[in-house]
Amino acid sequence: MIALAVVAASVSFFQLPSRNIGCTYVTSPIYLRCDIRSGLKPTPHGKCELDWTGLAIRPTGRPGPTCAGDTALLPNARVLRYGTTWRRGGIVCRSRRTGLRCSNRSGHGFTLARAGWRTF
């Protein structure tokens, strides 16, 4: 699990056309959190007193599942069309019909989809 703290940051949002996956990008400290409306399957190992909402990644290091009581899914967020790439702060994401794939400059990343998720 990645602990996230927000201090005087700029925030932006995007979602996939299915509206099942939505992401929040924060600039201070830089991270991207992507949540999936249908839930993380399989459920991550570890204790979460709220909900396993999705995955988070920073510009370097390994990504991990997020345990949160809120969501990165905004109904009016910009839609990242399938086949489109999003880039900010050392993080790159590619929207696909099969889900979302994001990676950072360390070469670590994740895939997030209705069918399942994984980190690498």
Buried (B, 14 or more C-beta within 10 A) or exposed (E): BBEBEEEEEEEBBBBBEBEBBBBBBBBEEBBBBBBBBEBBEEEBEEEBEEBBBBBBBBBEEBBBBBBBEEBBBBEEBEBBEEEBEBEEBBBBBBBBEEBBBBBBEBEBBBBBBBEEBEBE
